[in-house]
């Protein structure tokens, strides 16, 4: 949700550099990009998605503190949980994916989900959306389409019904 001031396109194995967010608020918990917040809120409205934090921010602030931060940023829903910190994987990317998969195993009631990150984890996660254009993040239209594809499986039937209804109304007029 914090976007890079530079046009950076991540490779599958790259990690963020210290200079990546130069020009943004240097505070670790600096403000989120307002357009990204708006996009996330729209996705939440369309899907009812909940938020689980896998970021290493979980090491810096309590879940309650993160909820307050999200609320202050204008995000409609606050995180419901953090993934566990599980170091020891061969790469940081794999560690993060392992943390997400472990959370999913512990929450079998979660059947529709998507993980979005600028770190590539598609090798280890099935419903992964790679936001490789760090300056766009969730504002990237392709990222939004992929997220909605993973999160709206049941909502698509309702959308089809609405579209069918609109088409019938157009035919009548």
C-alpha positions in Angstrom: 0.0 0.0 0.0 3.1 2.2 0.3 4.2 2.8 -3.3 7.7 3.4 -4.4 8.4 6.9 -5.7 10.6 5.2 -8.4 9.3 3.2 -11.3 10.6 -0.2 -10.1 9.7 -3.5 -11.7 10.5 -6.4 -9.4 12.1 -9.5 -10.7 11.1 -12.9 -9.3 14.0 -12.9 -6.9 14.6 -9.3 -6.1 14.1 -7.7 -2.7 13.3 -4.1 -1.8 16.3 -1.8 -1.6 16.8 0.9 1.1 16.5 3.7 -1.5 13.2 2.3 -2.9 11.0 4.6 -0.9 13.2 7.7 -1.0 10.9 10.6 -1.6 8.1 9.0 0.4 7.6 9.5 4.1 10.7 7.9 5.7 8.6 6.7 8.7 8.4 2.9 8.7 4.6 3.2 8.9 4.3 6.1 6.6 1.0 6.9 5.0 -0.5 4.6 2.4 -1.1 5.9 -1.1 -4.6 7.4 -1.2 -5.4 5.8 -4.6 -4.3 2.4 -3.3 -6.5 2.8 -0.2 -9.4 3.7 -2.5 -8.7 0.6 -4.7 -8.5 -1.7 -1.7 -11.8 -0.3 -0.3 -13.5 -0.9 -3.6 -12.2 -4.5 -3.6 -13.5 -4.9 0.0 -16.9 -3.5 -1.0 -17.1 -5.9 -4.0 -15.9 -9.0 -2.3 -16.3 -8.7 1.4 -12.6 -9.7 1.7 -10.9 -9.8 5.1 -7.3 -8.8 5.6 -4.6 -10.9 7.1 -1.1 -9.4 7.4 1.9 -11.4 6.3 4.3 -8.5 6.1 7.2 -8.2 8.5 5.3 -5.2 9.9 3.9 -7.8 12.3 7.2 -7.8 14.0 7.0 -4.0 14.7 3.5 -3.4 16.0 0.7 -5.3 17.7 -2.4 -6.4 15.7 -4.4 -3.8 17.7 -1.9 -1.1 16.7 -2.1 -2.2 13.1 -5.9 -2.0 13.2 -5.6 1.6 14.4 -3.1 2.4 11.7 -5.4 0.9 9.0 -8.4 2.8 10.3 -6.4 6.0 10.3 -5.4 5.4 6.7 -9.1 5.2 5.7 -9.2 1.4 5.0 -12.8 0.1 5.6 -11.8 -3.1 7.3 -9.0 -3.6 9.7 -6.8 -6.8 9.7 -8.3 -9.8 11.4 -5.0 -11.5 12.0 -1.2 -11.8 11.4 0.5 -14.8 9.9 3.1 -16.4 12.2 6.8 -15.5 11.8 8.5 -18.6 10.5 12.1 -18.0 9.7 14.4 -20.7 8.3 13.2 -21.1 4.7 15.9 -21.0 2.0 14.7 -17.5 0.7 12.7 -14.7 2.2 10.1 -15.2 -0.5 9.6 -18.8 0.4 9.5 -17.9 4.1 6.6 -15.5 3.5 4.7 -18.0 1.4 5.2 -20.7 4.1 3.8 -18.3 6.6 0.7 -17.7 4.4 0.2 -21.4 3.7 0.6 -22.2 7.4 -2.1 -19.7 8.3 -4.4 -21.2 5.6 -3.8 -24.7 7.0 -4.8 -23.4 10.5 -7.9 -21.7 9.1 -9.6 -24.4 6.8 -12.8 -22.3 6.8 -11.0 -19.9 4.5 -11.8 -21.2 1.0 -11.5 -18.1 -1.1 -8.4 -16.1 -0.7 -5.6 -14.2 -2.5 -2.2 -13.1 -1.5 -0.8 -9.9 -3.0 2.8 -8.8 -2.7 5.6 -7.3 -4.6 7.8 -10.2 -3.6 7.2 -13.1 -6.0 5.7 -16.1 -4.2 3.9 -17.7 -7.1 6.1 -20.8 -6.9 4.6 -21.6 -3.4 1.1 -20.0 -3.4 -1.8 -21.0 -5.6 -3.8 -17.8 -5.3 -0.9 -15.3 -5.6 -1.1 -11.9 -7.3 2.3 -10.4 -8.0 2.4 -6.6 -7.8 5.7 -6.4 -9.5 5.3 -2.8 -10.6 6.2 -1.3 -7.1 5.2 2.2 -8.1 1.7 1.0 -9.0 1.0 -1.8 -6.5 -2.7 -2.5 -6.1 -3.5 0.3 -8.5 -2.2 -1.8 -11.4 -5.3 -2.8 -13.4 -4.0 -6.3 -14.0 -3.4 -6.8 -10.3 -7.0 -5.7 -9.6 -8.4 -8.2 -12.2 -6.4 -11.1 -10.7 -7.5 -10.2 -7.2 -11.1 -10.0 -8.2 -10.8 -13.3 -10.1 -9.6 -15.1 -6.9 -12.0 -13.3 -4.5 -15.2 -13.1 -6.5 -16.0 -16.6 -7.6 -19.4 -16.6 -5.9 -20.0 -13.0 -6.5 -19.6 -13.5 -10.2 -22.9 -15.4 -10.4 -24.6 -12.4 -8.9 -22.9 -10.1 -11.3 -24.0 -12.3 -14.2 -27.6 -12.1 -12.9 -27.4 -8.3 -12.8 -25.9 -8.2 -16.3 -28.7 -10.5 -17.6 -31.3 -8.2 -16.0 -29.7 -5.1 -17.6 -29.6 -6.8 -21.0 -33.3 -7.7 -20.7 -34.2 -4.1 -19.7 -32.2 -2.8 -22.7 -34.1 -5.1 -25.0 -37.4 -4.0 -23.6 -36.6 -0.3 -24.2 
